[in-house]
Amino acid sequence: MDSALLNATSAGPLHQRMALAASAQARGQCLLLLAGDEAAPVRLAVAANWHAPSLADAVLARDPVAEIRARIARKLATHAAEMAGMGWARLRGLARDTSPQVRHAVADTLADLPDAPHDLVLALARDPEPGVSEPLIRLSRVLTEADLLELVRRPPEPEARQAVARRLNLSAGVAAAVVQSGDAAAMRALRRNPTARVPPHLMSALPHAEEKAAQSSTR
């Protein structure tokens, strides 16, 4: 890296460093250096730059600012399949991040990926934070019927059953498990899901079961 560019990268004005961090033409060495910039907005710009080298992404995945780690998580999740093992490995690390914002960023992006690793999706679907688990429970095609039944039987948080009940084309077996759970809010969500395959005998009994469960929960 020539001395003029090094100076602009490390000691230039903030607006200049920001522009360089966001540039698709910036050299990989520059972006790697900017990944350690003292200004969080600069590091955030590198995290959002799809042309940043993988080493810069690795540095930013450990950034102290949760918003930056979340931005890296979204980028990695979007392109993890193309990056093969390395991309998924980094995502697994971010999926264990202490910040719910970061874990939500991973989960929200993986929810639409049919080829996401099953173990990673299931781990996030069992997250105790509703904002993390809900997108995957409600949308992910990676989750199996057995996974959904287990989430109904042993939900990681109170709203998990509702997320299951809202799934598109919910099977009759999982719908029955929702009713049998005695969760009034989940039954209400199931009744409002026009694509759920609720057996006729359960559909007719659903309003009464929901009312009974609601009364039991208020005692």
PyMOL commands that place a pseudoatom at each C-alpha (Angstrom):
pseudoatom trace, name=CA, resn=MET, resi=1, chain=A, elem=C, hetatm=0, pos=[0.000, 0.000, 0.000]
pseudoatom trace, name=CA, resn=ASP, resi=2, chain=A, elem=C, hetatm=0, pos=[1.546, 3.366, -0.954]
pseudoatom trace, name=CA, resn=SER, resi=3, chain=A, elem=C, hetatm=0, pos=[2.169, 5.945, 1.777]
pseudoatom trace, name=CA, resn=ALA, resi=4, chain=A, elem=C, hetatm=0, pos=[-0.417, 8.447, 0.499]
pseudoatom trace, name=CA, resn=LEU, resi=5, chain=A, elem=C, hetatm=0, pos=[-3.188, 5.844, 0.513]
pseudoatom trace, name=CA, resn=LEU, resi=6, chain=A, elem=C, hetatm=0, pos=[-2.098, 4.534, 3.900]
pseudoatom trace, name=CA, resn=ASN, resi=7, chain=A, elem=C, hetatm=0, pos=[-2.284, 8.054, 5.320]
pseudoatom trace, name=CA, resn=ALA, resi=8, chain=A, elem=C, hetatm=0, pos=[-5.760, 8.612, 3.833]
pseudoatom trace, name=CA, resn=THR, resi=9, chain=A, elem=C, hetatm=0, pos=[-6.936, 5.310, 5.262]
pseudoatom trace, name=CA, resn=SER, resi=10, chain=A, elem=C, hetatm=0, pos=[-5.605, 5.676, 8.780]
pseudoatom trace, name=CA, resn=ALA, resi=11, chain=A, elem=C, hetatm=0, pos=[-5.430, 9.411, 9.393]
pseudoatom trace, name=CA, resn=GLY, resi=12, chain=A, elem=C, hetatm=0, pos=[-7.623, 11.065, 6.789]
pseudoatom trace, name=CA, resn=PRO, resi=13, chain=A, elem=C, hetatm=0, pos=[-10.784, 13.052, 7.560]
pseudoatom trace, name=CA, resn=LEU, resi=14, chain=A, elem=C, hetatm=0, pos=[-13.810, 11.041, 8.709]
pseudoatom trace, name=CA, resn=HIS, resi=15, chain=A, elem=C, hetatm=0, pos=[-15.802, 11.727, 5.534]
pseudoatom trace, name=CA, resn=GLN, resi=16, chain=A, elem=C, hetatm=0, pos=[-12.872, 10.514, 3.413]
pseudoatom trace, name=CA, resn=ARG, resi=17, chain=A, elem=C, hetatm=0, pos=[-12.520, 7.303, 5.445]
pseudoatom trace, name=CA, resn=MET, resi=18, chain=A, elem=C, hetatm=0, pos=[-16.287, 6.760, 5.244]
pseudoatom trace, name=CA, resn=ALA, resi=19, chain=A, elem=C, hetatm=0, pos=[-16.265, 7.119, 1.461]
pseudoatom trace, name=CA, resn=LEU, resi=20, chain=A, elem=C, hetatm=0, pos=[-13.334, 4.719, 1.150]
pseudoatom trace, name=CA, resn=ALA, resi=21, chain=A, elem=C, hetatm=0, pos=[-14.962, 2.186, 3.482]
pseudoatom trace, name=CA, resn=ALA, resi=22, chain=A, elem=C, hetatm=0, pos=[-18.087, 2.130, 1.325]
pseudoatom trace, name=CA, resn=SER, resi=23, chain=A, elem=C, hetatm=0, pos=[-16.308, 2.084, -2.036]
pseudoatom trace, name=CA, resn=ALA, resi=24, chain=A, elem=C, hetatm=0, pos=[-16.549, -0.952, -4.291]
pseudoatom trace, name=CA, resn=GLN, resi=25, chain=A, elem=C, hetatm=0, pos=[-13.188, 0.033, -5.764]
pseudoatom trace, name=CA, resn=ALA, resi=26, chain=A, elem=C, hetatm=0, pos=[-11.314, 0.204, -2.450]
pseudoatom trace, name=CA, resn=ARG, resi=27, chain=A, elem=C, hetatm=0, pos=[-8.377, -2.146, -2.104]
pseudoatom trace, name=CA, resn=GLY, resi=28, chain=A, elem=C, hetatm=0, pos=[-8.748, -5.093, 0.211]
pseudoatom trace, name=CA, resn=GLN, resi=29, chain=A, elem=C, hetatm=0, pos=[-5.833, -3.894, 2.334]
pseudoatom trace, name=CA, resn=CYS, resi=30, chain=A, elem=C, hetatm=0, pos=[-7.543, -0.532, 2.825]
pseudoatom trace, name=CA, resn=LEU, resi=31, chain=A, elem=C, hetatm=0, pos=[-10.801, -2.136, 3.904]
pseudoatom trace, name=CA, resn=LEU, resi=32, chain=A, elem=C, hetatm=0, pos=[-8.984, -4.480, 6.270]
pseudoatom trace, name=CA, resn=LEU, resi=33, chain=A, elem=C, hetatm=0, pos=[-7.287, -1.483, 7.871]
pseudoatom trace, name=CA, resn=LEU, resi=34, chain=A, elem=C, hetatm=0, pos=[-10.564, 0.429, 8.069]
pseudoatom trace, name=CA, resn=ALA, resi=35, chain=A, elem=C, hetatm=0, pos=[-12.192, -2.571, 9.778]
pseudoatom trace, name=CA, resn=GLY, resi=36, chain=A, elem=C, hetatm=0, pos=[-10.117, -1.544, 12.783]
pseudoatom trace, name=CA, resn=ASP, resi=37, chain=A, elem=C, hetatm=0, pos=[-10.886, 2.188, 12.491]
pseudoatom trace, name=CA, resn=GLU, resi=38, chain=A, elem=C, hetatm=0, pos=[-11.569, 3.978, 15.771]
pseudoatom trace, name=CA, resn=ALA, resi=39, chain=A, elem=C, hetatm=0, pos=[-14.804, 5.445, 14.371]
pseudoatom trace, name=CA, resn=ALA, resi=40, chain=A, elem=C, hetatm=0, pos=[-17.754, 3.024, 14.515]
pseudoatom trace, name=CA, resn=PRO, resi=41, chain=A, elem=C, hetatm=0, pos=[-19.476, 4.577, 11.423]
pseudoatom trace, name=CA, resn=VAL, resi=42, chain=A, elem=C, hetatm=0, pos=[-16.393, 3.735, 9.350]
pseudoatom trace, name=CA, resn=ARG, resi=43, chain=A, elem=C, hetatm=0, pos=[-16.363, 0.148, 10.573]
pseudoatom trace, name=CA, resn=LEU, resi=44, chain=A, elem=C, hetatm=0, pos=[-20.110, -0.091, 9.893]
pseudoatom trace, name=CA, resn=ALA, resi=45, chain=A, elem=C, hetatm=0, pos=[-19.503, 1.064, 6.312]
pseudoatom trace, name=CA, resn=VAL, resi=46, chain=A, elem=C, hetatm=0, pos=[-16.896, -1.664, 5.846]
pseudoatom trace, name=CA, resn=ALA, resi=47, chain=A, elem=C, hetatm=0, pos=[-19.327, -4.223, 7.279]
pseudoatom trace, name=CA, resn=ALA, resi=48, chain=A, elem=C, hetatm=0, pos=[-21.919, -3.167, 4.696]
pseudoatom trace, name=CA, resn=ASN, resi=49, chain=A, elem=C, hetatm=0, pos=[-19.412, -3.277, 1.827]
pseudoatom trace, name=CA, resn=TRP, resi=50, chain=A, elem=C, hetatm=0, pos=[-19.967, -6.465, -0.167]
pseudoatom trace, name=CA, resn=HIS, resi=51, chain=A, elem=C, hetatm=0, pos=[-16.444, -6.135, -1.591]
pseudoatom trace, name=CA, resn=ALA, resi=52, chain=A, elem=C, hetatm=0, pos=[-14.699, -6.214, 1.788]
pseudoatom trace, name=CA, resn=PRO, resi=53, chain=A, elem=C, hetatm=0, pos=[-12.233, -9.130, 2.093]
pseudoatom trace, name=CA, resn=SER, resi=54, chain=A, elem=C, hetatm=0, pos=[-13.112, -12.079, 4.280]
pseudoatom trace, name=CA, resn=LEU, resi=55, chain=A, elem=C, hetatm=0, pos=[-10.416, -11.088, 6.786]
pseudoatom trace, name=CA, resn=ALA, resi=56, chain=A, elem=C, hetatm=0, pos=[-12.152, -7.734, 7.298]
pseudoatom trace, name=CA, resn=ASP, resi=57, chain=A, elem=C, hetatm=0, pos=[-15.453, -9.543, 7.868]
pseudoatom trace, name=CA, resn=ALA, resi=58, chain=A, elem=C, hetatm=0, pos=[-13.751, -11.822, 10.397]
pseudoatom trace, name=CA, resn=VAL, resi=59, chain=A, elem=C, hetatm=0, pos=[-12.434, -8.801, 12.297]
pseudoatom trace, name=CA, resn=LEU, resi=60, chain=A, elem=C, hetatm=0, pos=[-15.830, -7.090, 12.283]
pseudoatom trace, name=CA, resn=ALA, resi=61, chain=A, elem=C, hetatm=0, pos=[-17.613, -10.253, 13.440]
pseudoatom trace, name=CA, resn=ARG, resi=62, chain=A, elem=C, hetatm=0, pos=[-15.852, -9.629, 16.765]
pseudoatom trace, name=CA, resn=ASP, resi=63, chain=A, elem=C, hetatm=0, pos=[-16.507, -5.876, 16.835]
pseudoatom trace, name=CA, resn=PRO, resi=64, chain=A, elem=C, hetatm=0, pos=[-17.650, -4.505, 20.232]
pseudoatom trace, name=CA, resn=VAL, resi=65, chain=A, elem=C, hetatm=0, pos=[-20.586, -2.692, 18.582]
pseudoatom trace, name=CA, resn=ALA, resi=66, chain=A, elem=C, hetatm=0, pos=[-23.613, -4.988, 18.195]
pseudoatom trace, name=CA, resn=GLU, resi=67, chain=A, elem=C, hetatm=0, pos=[-24.971, -3.089, 15.182]
pseudoatom trace, name=CA, resn=ILE, resi=68, chain=A, elem=C, hetatm=0, pos=[-21.744, -3.800, 13.283]
pseudoatom trace, name=CA, resn=ARG, resi=69, chain=A, elem=C, hetatm=0, pos=[-21.799, -7.491, 14.172]
pseudoatom trace, name=CA, resn=ALA, resi=70, chain=A, elem=C, hetatm=0, pos=[-25.457, -7.616, 13.091]
pseudoatom trace, name=CA, resn=ARG, resi=71, chain=A, elem=C, hetatm=0, pos=[-24.591, -6.067, 9.728]
pseudoatom trace, name=CA, resn=ILE, resi=72, chain=A, elem=C, hetatm=0, pos=[-21.851, -8.651, 9.214]
pseudoatom trace, name=CA, resn=ALA, resi=73, chain=A, elem=C, hetatm=0, pos=[-24.285, -11.403, 10.203]
pseudoatom trace, name=CA, resn=ARG, resi=74, chain=A, elem=C, hetatm=0, pos=[-26.768, -10.346, 7.531]
pseudoatom trace, name=CA, resn=LYS, resi=75, chain=A, elem=C, hetatm=0, pos=[-24.049, -10.184, 4.890]
pseudoatom trace, name=CA, resn=LEU, resi=76, chain=A, elem=C, hetatm=0, pos=[-22.615, -13.565, 5.807]
pseudoatom trace, name=CA, resn=ALA, resi=77, chain=A, elem=C, hetatm=0, pos=[-26.043, -15.212, 5.975]
pseudoatom trace, name=CA, resn=THR, resi=78, chain=A, elem=C, hetatm=0, pos=[-26.934, -13.916, 2.521]
pseudoatom trace, name=CA, resn=HIS, resi=79, chain=A, elem=C, hetatm=0, pos=[-23.772, -15.333, 0.961]
pseudoatom trace, name=CA, resn=ALA, resi=80, chain=A, elem=C, hetatm=0, pos=[-22.930, -18.214, 3.306]
pseudoatom trace, name=CA, resn=ALA, resi=81, chain=A, elem=C, hetatm=0, pos=[-23.928, -20.883, 0.789]
pseudoatom trace, name=CA, resn=GLU, resi=82, chain=A, elem=C, hetatm=0, pos=[-21.481, -19.406, -1.744]
pseudoatom trace, name=CA, resn=MET, resi=83, chain=A, elem=C, hetatm=0, pos=[-18.699, -19.274, 0.849]
pseudoatom trace, name=CA, resn=ALA, resi=84, chain=A, elem=C, hetatm=0, pos=[-19.183, -22.933, 1.815]
pseudoatom trace, name=CA, resn=GLY, resi=85, chain=A, elem=C, hetatm=0, pos=[-17.857, -24.095, 5.188]
pseudoatom trace, name=CA, resn=MET, resi=86, chain=A, elem=C, hetatm=0, pos=[-16.059, -20.909, 6.184]
pseudoatom trace, name=CA, resn=GLY, resi=87, chain=A, elem=C, hetatm=0, pos=[-19.187, -18.763, 5.865]
pseudoatom trace, name=CA, resn=TRP, resi=88, chain=A, elem=C, hetatm=0, pos=[-21.381, -21.133, 7.855]
pseudoatom trace, name=CA, resn=ALA, resi=89, chain=A, elem=C, hetatm=0, pos=[-18.708, -21.469, 10.552]
pseudoatom trace, name=CA, resn=ARG, resi=90, chain=A, elem=C, hetatm=0, pos=[-18.628, -17.710, 11.086]
pseudoatom trace, name=CA, resn=LEU, resi=91, chain=A, elem=C, hetatm=0, pos=[-22.407, -17.592, 11.154]
pseudoatom trace, name=CA, resn=ARG, resi=92, chain=A, elem=C, hetatm=0, pos=[-22.495, -20.256, 13.851]
pseudoatom trace, name=CA, resn=GLY, resi=93, chain=A, elem=C, hetatm=0, pos=[-20.281, -18.026, 15.938]
pseudoatom trace, name=CA, resn=LEU, resi=94, chain=A, elem=C, hetatm=0, pos=[-22.574, -15.029, 15.397]
pseudoatom trace, name=CA, resn=ALA, resi=95, chain=A, elem=C, hetatm=0, pos=[-25.610, -17.189, 16.180]
pseudoatom trace, name=CA, resn=ARG, resi=96, chain=A, elem=C, hetatm=0, pos=[-24.163, -17.566, 19.696]
pseudoatom trace, name=CA, resn=ASP, resi=97, chain=A, elem=C, hetatm=0, pos=[-23.570, -13.818, 20.074]
pseudoatom trace, name=CA, resn=THR, resi=98, chain=A, elem=C, hetatm=0, pos=[-24.620, -12.320, 23.408]
pseudoatom trace, name=CA, resn=SER, resi=99, chain=A, elem=C, hetatm=0, pos=[-26.569, -9.566, 21.623]
pseudoatom trace, name=CA, resn=PRO, resi=100, chain=A, elem=C, hetatm=0, pos=[-30.151, -10.468, 20.565]
pseudoatom trace, name=CA, resn=GLN, resi=101, chain=A, elem=C, hetatm=0, pos=[-29.760, -7.894, 17.769]
pseudoatom trace, name=CA, resn=VAL, resi=102, chain=A, elem=C, hetatm=0, pos=[-26.969, -9.943, 16.213]
pseudoatom trace, name=CA, resn=ARG, resi=103, chain=A, elem=C, hetatm=0, pos=[-28.746, -13.278, 16.631]
pseudoatom trace, name=CA, resn=HIS, resi=104, chain=A, elem=C, hetatm=0, pos=[-31.910, -11.739, 15.144]
pseudoatom trace, name=CA, resn=ALA, resi=105, chain=A, elem=C, hetatm=0, pos=[-29.933, -10.588, 12.104]
pseudoatom trace, name=CA, resn=VAL, resi=106, chain=A, elem=C, hetatm=0, pos=[-28.738, -14.157, 11.512]
pseudoatom trace, name=CA, resn=ALA, resi=107, chain=A, elem=C, hetatm=0, pos=[-32.178, -15.694, 12.102]
pseudoatom trace, name=CA, resn=ASP, resi=108, chain=A, elem=C, hetatm=0, pos=[-34.067, -13.159, 10.010]
pseudoatom trace, name=CA, resn=THR, resi=109, chain=A, elem=C, hetatm=0, pos=[-31.834, -13.810, 7.006]
pseudoatom trace, name=CA, resn=LEU, resi=110, chain=A, elem=C, hetatm=0, pos=[-31.744, -17.596, 7.394]
pseudoatom trace, name=CA, resn=ALA, resi=111, chain=A, elem=C, hetatm=0, pos=[-35.544, -17.776, 7.586]
pseudoatom trace, name=CA, resn=ASP, resi=112, chain=A, elem=C, hetatm=0, pos=[-35.774, -17.523, 3.795]
pseudoatom trace, name=CA, resn=LEU, resi=113, chain=A, elem=C, hetatm=0, pos=[-32.869, -19.847, 2.951]
pseudoatom trace, name=CA, resn=PRO, resi=114, chain=A, elem=C, hetatm=0, pos=[-33.996, -23.399, 2.101]
pseudoatom trace, name=CA, resn=ASP, resi=115, chain=A, elem=C, hetatm=0, pos=[-30.411, -24.697, 2.149]
pseudoatom trace, name=CA, resn=ALA, resi=116, chain=A, elem=C, hetatm=0, pos=[-29.404, -23.337, 5.564]
pseudoatom trace, name=CA, resn=PRO, resi=117, chain=A, elem=C, hetatm=0, pos=[-27.866, -25.975, 7.884]
pseudoatom trace, name=CA, resn=HIS, resi=118, chain=A, elem=C, hetatm=0, pos=[-30.567, -27.699, 9.924]
pseudoatom trace, name=CA, resn=ASP, resi=119, chain=A, elem=C, hetatm=0, pos=[-28.608, -27.591, 13.185]
pseudoatom trace, name=CA, resn=LEU, resi=120, chain=A, elem=C, hetatm=0, pos=[-28.042, -23.839, 12.890]
pseudoatom trace, name=CA, resn=VAL, resi=121, chain=A, elem=C, hetatm=0, pos=[-31.695, -23.110, 12.092]
pseudoatom trace, name=CA, resn=LEU, resi=122, chain=A, elem=C, hetatm=0, pos=[-32.936, -25.338, 14.920]
pseudoatom trace, name=CA, resn=ALA, resi=123, chain=A, elem=C, hetatm=0, pos=[-30.564, -23.768, 17.438]
pseudoatom trace, name=CA, resn=LEU, resi=124, chain=A, elem=C, hetatm=0, pos=[-31.868, -20.296, 16.608]
pseudoatom trace, name=CA, resn=ALA, resi=125, chain=A, elem=C, hetatm=0, pos=[-35.481, -21.519, 16.572]
pseudoatom trace, name=CA, resn=ARG, resi=126, chain=A, elem=C, hetatm=0, pos=[-34.901, -22.591, 20.189]
pseudoatom trace, name=CA, resn=ASP, resi=127, chain=A, elem=C, hetatm=0, pos=[-33.522, -19.184, 21.173]
pseudoatom trace, name=CA, resn=PRO, resi=128, chain=A, elem=C, hetatm=0, pos=[-35.243, -17.780, 24.281]
pseudoatom trace, name=CA, resn=GLU, resi=129, chain=A, elem=C, hetatm=0, pos=[-35.600, -14.343, 22.650]
pseudoatom trace, name=CA, resn=PRO, resi=130, chain=A, elem=C, hetatm=0, pos=[-38.889, -14.150, 20.640]
pseudoatom trace, name=CA, resn=GLY, resi=131, chain=A, elem=C, hetatm=0, pos=[-37.363, -11.714, 18.157]
pseudoatom trace, name=CA, resn=VAL, resi=132, chain=A, elem=C, hetatm=0, pos=[-34.724, -14.299, 17.292]
pseudoatom trace, name=CA, resn=SER, resi=133, chain=A, elem=C, hetatm=0, pos=[-36.761, -17.503, 17.194]
pseudoatom trace, name=CA, resn=GLU, resi=134, chain=A, elem=C, hetatm=0, pos=[-40.013, -16.200, 15.660]
pseudoatom trace, name=CA, resn=PRO, resi=135, chain=A, elem=C, hetatm=0, pos=[-38.888, -15.619, 12.032]
pseudoatom trace, name=CA, resn=LEU, resi=136, chain=A, elem=C, hetatm=0, pos=[-37.437, -19.111, 11.771]
pseudoatom trace, name=CA, resn=ILE, resi=137, chain=A, elem=C, hetatm=0, pos=[-40.287, -20.912, 13.517]
pseudoatom trace, name=CA, resn=ARG, resi=138, chain=A, elem=C, hetatm=0, pos=[-42.846, -19.137, 11.351]
pseudoatom trace, name=CA, resn=LEU, resi=139, chain=A, elem=C, hetatm=0, pos=[-41.047, -19.213, 7.986]
pseudoatom trace, name=CA, resn=SER, resi=140, chain=A, elem=C, hetatm=0, pos=[-38.140, -21.630, 7.704]
pseudoatom trace, name=CA, resn=ARG, resi=141, chain=A, elem=C, hetatm=0, pos=[-38.670, -24.603, 5.400]
pseudoatom trace, name=CA, resn=VAL, resi=142, chain=A, elem=C, hetatm=0, pos=[-35.660, -26.280, 6.976]
pseudoatom trace, name=CA, resn=LEU, resi=143, chain=A, elem=C, hetatm=0, pos=[-37.593, -27.145, 10.142]
pseudoatom trace, name=CA, resn=THR, resi=144, chain=A, elem=C, hetatm=0, pos=[-39.178, -30.586, 10.026]
pseudoatom trace, name=CA, resn=GLU, resi=145, chain=A, elem=C, hetatm=0, pos=[-42.549, -31.661, 11.392]
pseudoatom trace, name=CA, resn=ALA, resi=146, chain=A, elem=C, hetatm=0, pos=[-40.720, -33.333, 14.264]
pseudoatom trace, name=CA, resn=ASP, resi=147, chain=A, elem=C, hetatm=0, pos=[-38.983, -30.028, 15.026]
pseudoatom trace, name=CA, resn=LEU, resi=148, chain=A, elem=C, hetatm=0, pos=[-42.297, -28.177, 15.057]
pseudoatom trace, name=CA, resn=LEU, resi=149, chain=A, elem=C, hetatm=0, pos=[-43.957, -30.746, 17.293]
pseudoatom trace, name=CA, resn=GLU, resi=150, chain=A, elem=C, hetatm=0, pos=[-41.093, -30.448, 19.770]
pseudoatom trace, name=CA, resn=LEU, resi=151, chain=A, elem=C, hetatm=0, pos=[-41.351, -26.637, 19.693]
pseudoatom trace, name=CA, resn=VAL, resi=152, chain=A, elem=C, hetatm=0, pos=[-45.048, -26.933, 20.549]
pseudoatom trace, name=CA, resn=ARG, resi=153, chain=A, elem=C, hetatm=0, pos=[-44.415, -29.434, 23.339]
pseudoatom trace, name=CA, resn=ARG, resi=154, chain=A, elem=C, hetatm=0, pos=[-41.393, -27.626, 24.778]
pseudoatom trace, name=CA, resn=PRO, resi=155, chain=A, elem=C, hetatm=0, pos=[-41.439, -24.019, 23.562]
pseudoatom trace, name=CA, resn=PRO, resi=156, chain=A, elem=C, hetatm=0, pos=[-38.253, -22.015, 24.234]
pseudoatom trace, name=CA, resn=GLU, resi=157, chain=A, elem=C, hetatm=0, pos=[-40.373, -18.955, 25.086]
pseudoatom trace, name=CA, resn=PRO, resi=158, chain=A, elem=C, hetatm=0, pos=[-44.120, -18.251, 25.502]
pseudoatom trace, name=CA, resn=GLU, resi=159, chain=A, elem=C, hetatm=0, pos=[-44.692, -16.945, 21.957]
pseudoatom trace, name=CA, resn=ALA, resi=160, chain=A, elem=C, hetatm=0, pos=[-43.103, -19.890, 20.156]
pseudoatom trace, name=CA, resn=ARG, resi=161, chain=A, elem=C, hetatm=0, pos=[-46.363, -21.843, 19.875]
pseudoatom trace, name=CA, resn=GLN, resi=162, chain=A, elem=C, hetatm=0, pos=[-48.036, -18.828, 18.277]
pseudoatom trace, name=CA, resn=ALA, resi=163, chain=A, elem=C, hetatm=0, pos=[-45.268, -18.675, 15.679]
pseudoatom trace, name=CA, resn=VAL, resi=164, chain=A, elem=C, hetatm=0, pos=[-45.814, -22.356, 14.886]
pseudoatom trace, name=CA, resn=ALA, resi=165, chain=A, elem=C, hetatm=0, pos=[-49.569, -21.794, 14.595]
pseudoatom trace, name=CA, resn=ARG, resi=166, chain=A, elem=C, hetatm=0, pos=[-49.008, -19.017, 12.039]
pseudoatom trace, name=CA, resn=ARG, resi=167, chain=A, elem=C, hetatm=0, pos=[-46.953, -21.171, 9.652]
pseudoatom trace, name=CA, resn=LEU, resi=168, chain=A, elem=C, hetatm=0, pos=[-48.123, -21.458, 6.071]
pseudoatom trace, name=CA, resn=ASN, resi=169, chain=A, elem=C, hetatm=0, pos=[-49.844, -24.796, 5.302]
pseudoatom trace, name=CA, resn=LEU, resi=170, chain=A, elem=C, hetatm=0, pos=[-49.392, -26.075, 8.844]
pseudoatom trace, name=CA, resn=SER, resi=171, chain=A, elem=C, hetatm=0, pos=[-49.912, -29.846, 8.897]
pseudoatom trace, name=CA, resn=ALA, resi=172, chain=A, elem=C, hetatm=0, pos=[-52.844, -31.511, 10.639]
pseudoatom trace, name=CA, resn=GLY, resi=173, chain=A, elem=C, hetatm=0, pos=[-50.534, -33.228, 13.114]
pseudoatom trace, name=CA, resn=VAL, resi=174, chain=A, elem=C, hetatm=0, pos=[-48.872, -30.007, 14.249]
pseudoatom trace, name=CA, resn=ALA, resi=175, chain=A, elem=C, hetatm=0, pos=[-52.232, -28.176, 14.306]
pseudoatom trace, name=CA, resn=ALA, resi=176, chain=A, elem=C, hetatm=0, pos=[-53.593, -30.884, 16.600]
pseudoatom trace, name=CA, resn=ALA, resi=177, chain=A, elem=C, hetatm=0, pos=[-50.556, -30.512, 18.860]
pseudoatom trace, name=CA, resn=VAL, resi=178, chain=A, elem=C, hetatm=0, pos=[-51.204, -26.760, 19.123]
pseudoatom trace, name=CA, resn=VAL, resi=179, chain=A, elem=C, hetatm=0, pos=[-54.784, -27.432, 20.255]
pseudoatom trace, name=CA, resn=GLN, resi=180, chain=A, elem=C, hetatm=0, pos=[-53.659, -30.119, 22.691]
pseudoatom trace, name=CA, resn=SER, resi=181, chain=A, elem=C, hetatm=0, pos=[-51.101, -27.740, 24.210]
pseudoatom trace, name=CA, resn=GLY, resi=182, chain=A, elem=C, hetatm=0, pos=[-53.910, -25.756, 25.839]
pseudoatom trace, name=CA, resn=ASP, resi=183, chain=A, elem=C, hetatm=0, pos=[-52.254, -22.472, 24.827]
pseudoatom trace, name=CA, resn=ALA, resi=184, chain=A, elem=C, hetatm=0, pos=[-55.108, -20.017, 24.236]
pseudoatom trace, name=CA, resn=ALA, resi=185, chain=A, elem=C, hetatm=0, pos=[-53.012, -17.485, 22.305]
pseudoatom trace, name=CA, resn=ALA, resi=186, chain=A, elem=C, hetatm=0, pos=[-51.620, -20.205, 20.043]
pseudoatom trace, name=CA, resn=MET, resi=187, chain=A, elem=C, hetatm=0, pos=[-55.103, -21.595, 19.392]
pseudoatom trace, name=CA, resn=ARG, resi=188, chain=A, elem=C, hetatm=0, pos=[-56.296, -18.111, 18.513]
pseudoatom trace, name=CA, resn=ALA, resi=189, chain=A, elem=C, hetatm=0, pos=[-53.427, -17.773, 16.031]
pseudoatom trace, name=CA, resn=LEU, resi=190, chain=A, elem=C, hetatm=0, pos=[-54.271, -21.192, 14.595]
pseudoatom trace, name=CA, resn=ARG, resi=191, chain=A, elem=C, hetatm=0, pos=[-57.936, -20.258, 14.143]
pseudoatom trace, name=CA, resn=ARG, resi=192, chain=A, elem=C, hetatm=0, pos=[-56.857, -17.143, 12.226]
pseudoatom trace, name=CA, resn=ASN, resi=193, chain=A, elem=C, hetatm=0, pos=[-54.522, -19.085, 9.932]
pseudoatom trace, name=CA, resn=PRO, resi=194, chain=A, elem=C, hetatm=0, pos=[-56.528, -19.870, 6.786]
pseudoatom trace, name=CA, resn=THR, resi=195, chain=A, elem=C, hetatm=0, pos=[-53.825, -22.181, 5.401]
pseudoatom trace, name=CA, resn=ALA, resi=196, chain=A, elem=C, hetatm=0, pos=[-53.564, -24.423, 8.470]
pseudoatom trace, name=CA, resn=ARG, resi=197, chain=A, elem=C, hetatm=0, pos=[-54.821, -27.952, 7.853]
pseudoatom trace, name=CA, resn=VAL, resi=198, chain=A, elem=C, hetatm=0, pos=[-56.882, -28.266, 10.999]
pseudoatom trace, name=CA, resn=PRO, resi=199, chain=A, elem=C, hetatm=0, pos=[-58.924, -31.505, 11.118]
pseudoatom trace, name=CA, resn=PRO, resi=200, chain=A, elem=C, hetatm=0, pos=[-62.698, -30.726, 10.913]
pseudoatom trace, name=CA, resn=HIS, resi=201, chain=A, elem=C, hetatm=0, pos=[-63.466, -32.160, 14.348]
pseudoatom trace, name=CA, resn=LEU, resi=202, chain=A, elem=C, hetatm=0, pos=[-60.784, -29.951, 15.905]
pseudoatom trace, name=CA, resn=MET, resi=203, chain=A, elem=C, hetatm=0, pos=[-61.851, -26.869, 13.963]
pseudoatom trace, name=CA, resn=SER, resi=204, chain=A, elem=C, hetatm=0, pos=[-65.397, -27.119, 15.297]
pseudoatom trace, name=CA, resn=ALA, resi=205, chain=A, elem=C, hetatm=0, pos=[-64.102, -27.613, 18.838]
pseudoatom trace, name=CA, resn=LEU, resi=206, chain=A, elem=C, hetatm=0, pos=[-61.430, -24.914, 18.589]
pseudoatom trace, name=CA, resn=PRO, resi=207, chain=A, elem=C, hetatm=0, pos=[-63.474, -21.911, 19.859]
pseudoatom trace, name=CA, resn=HIS, resi=208, chain=A, elem=C, hetatm=0, pos=[-64.564, -23.827, 22.965]
pseudoatom trace, name=CA, resn=ALA, resi=209, chain=A, elem=C, hetatm=0, pos=[-61.042, -25.144, 23.615]
pseudoatom trace, name=CA, resn=GLU, resi=210, chain=A, elem=C, hetatm=0, pos=[-59.629, -21.656, 23.212]
pseudoatom trace, name=CA, resn=GLU, resi=211, chain=A, elem=C, hetatm=0, pos=[-62.183, -20.173, 25.609]
pseudoatom trace, name=CA, resn=LYS, resi=212, chain=A, elem=C, hetatm=0, pos=[-61.541, -22.901, 28.182]
pseudoatom trace, name=CA, resn=ALA, resi=213, chain=A, elem=C, hetatm=0, pos=[-57.772, -22.385, 27.966]
pseudoatom trace, name=CA, resn=ALA, resi=214, chain=A, elem=C, hetatm=0, pos=[-58.171, -18.627, 28.354]
pseudoatom trace, name=CA, resn=GLN, resi=215, chain=A, elem=C, hetatm=0, pos=[-60.319, -19.090, 31.462]
pseudoatom trace, name=CA, resn=SER, resi=216, chain=A, elem=C, hetatm=0, pos=[-57.788, -21.506, 32.972]
pseudoatom trace, name=CA, resn=SER, resi=217, chain=A, elem=C, hetatm=0, pos=[-54.925, -19.058, 32.426]
pseudoatom trace, name=CA, resn=THR, resi=218, chain=A, elem=C, hetatm=0, pos=[-56.734, -16.273, 34.335]
pseudoatom trace, name=CA, resn=ARG, resi=219, chain=A, elem=C, hetatm=0, pos=[-57.378, -18.344, 37.465]
for i in range(1, 219): cmd.bond("trace and resi %d" % i, "trace and resi %d" % (i + 1))
show_as sticks, trace
zoom trace
